[in-house]
Amino acid sequence: MRSAWLLLAAALLVGCASRPPGGDRALQQAIRVDALAQVGKPYRYGGRGPDSFDCSGLVAYVYGRAGIKLPRSTTDLYRSGEKIDRDEARAGDLLFYRFEERKREPSHVVIYLGDGEAVHAPVTGGAVRATRIDAPWYEKRYVGARRVLE
């Protein structure tokens, strides 16, 4: 009986530990570290991890590991959370882009790391990577930013 109680207590502690203690900063850091840990994993359309990702699958996977359930599609992610200006973005925010310049809706999402860097799953044949968001491709195709952390 005692071992059953110990197992139950351990399970509860593990469940409680899914979100890092310490508020927003700890959560931002956990998202940042986990996103960077995925760098090098291959892109695969529909990939949800842990072995391969597409852009929204990467977001859902990283945030899910931090205890935050988010929509799966880029379009639904773009409609979630709080709209923010790009210059207000901080680690853990989501930035949205479009592959075709003439379209208005986003087709790509990245996890902002801070200091002008983001992690994303780019395209077929590529791999998850960190990139600068001030590169010309990103500047021309920026759609918006959302804050999904509480």
N, C-alpha and C positions, 0 to 999 in steps of 0.2 A: 504494500500500500504506500509506504513511504517513497519508493522509487517512482511510483505513478505521480505523486505530488511533485517530486523533483523534476520529472519530465515535463509536466504541465507548467511549472514555474519557468523552466528553461525555454519552453516554446513561447510563453508570454513575453519573456525578455527579448528573445530574438525578434518577435513581431513588433515590439516597441522600438527596437533599435533600427528599424528600416528607415526612419527619418533621422538624420543626424541631430544630436542635441546642439543647442547654441544659436538657434534662430536662423535668420536669413543668411548671414555670412557663412555659417557652417554648411547650410544647404547649397549656397552658391558654390562653395569650394568643393563639395561632394559632386555636384553636377560637372564642374570643370574637370576634376580629376578623372571621373568616370568617362566623360566624353573623350578626353585625351587618351585614355586607356584603349579606346576603340580604333585609334589611328593605325592604319595599315590593313585593316580588315576589308575584304573586297566589297565593292558595290554589287548589289543584285536587286533588280526591280522586284518590289514586294518583300525584300529582306527585312526581317524583324529582329535579327540577332539570335544568338550571340556571335555566330560565325560570319554573317554577311548582313548588309544593311542597304536600304534605300534611304533617302534623306529624312522622310517622316518616320520611318522605322527606327532610325538612329535616335531621333528625339524621343519617341515613345519608349524605347528601351532604356535610355539613360535616365529619363525622368521616372519611369516605372520602378527602376532600381532604387530611386530615392523616395519611393512611396507616393509619387504623384501620378495619377492616372490622367492622361491627356488623349484627345482625339487622335486617330491614326492618320488621317489624310492631311496634306499640306493646307488644303482649302479650309478644312474644319479647324486646324490649328490657328490659322489666320483669323478666324472668327472667335477664338477663345481668349481668355485673359483680358488684360487691360492694354489698350492702344497707347503707345509711347512714342516720343520722338527719338530718332536714331541717336542724337547727341546725348540723350538721357540713358541710353542702354548701359546695362551693367552685366556682369557675369551671370549667366543663367537665363538671360532674355533670349527671345527668338527673333531672328531677322529673316525677312522674306524677300525673295527675288523672283523674277520671271525669266524664263529661257528666251522667249521671243519678246523683243523690245516693244512691239506694238500691242501686246496683250496687257490687260489691266490686272487680272487675277494672278496671284503668285503660283509658281510651279516648283519652287525650291525653298527649303528652309534650312537655316544653320543655327547652331547653338553658339551664342556669343560668349567669349571667354573673358573679355575685357581687353584694354590696351590695343584695340583695333584688330584683334584676332578672333577667329571662329573655327569651329570644327564642323565638318559636314561630310556627307556621302555624295560625291559629285555625279558621276555618270557611269554607264556601262563600260566595263573595262578598266575603271579606276578603282581607287580604294579610299576609305575614310582618311581624311587629311585635315590638318590645320592650315589656315590660309589667312591672308590679310584682307580685310573688307574694304580697304581703300584702293585696291587694284581697280583699274578701269572697267573690267567686266562687271564687277559688283556695283560700282558707282552708277553705271548706265542702266542697270536692271533692278535697282532697289525699289521695293514696293511698300514696305512698312515694317514696324517692329511691334512686338507684343511682350508684355510681362505676364508670365504664367505662374511665377512663384508668389506665394502669399506675402 
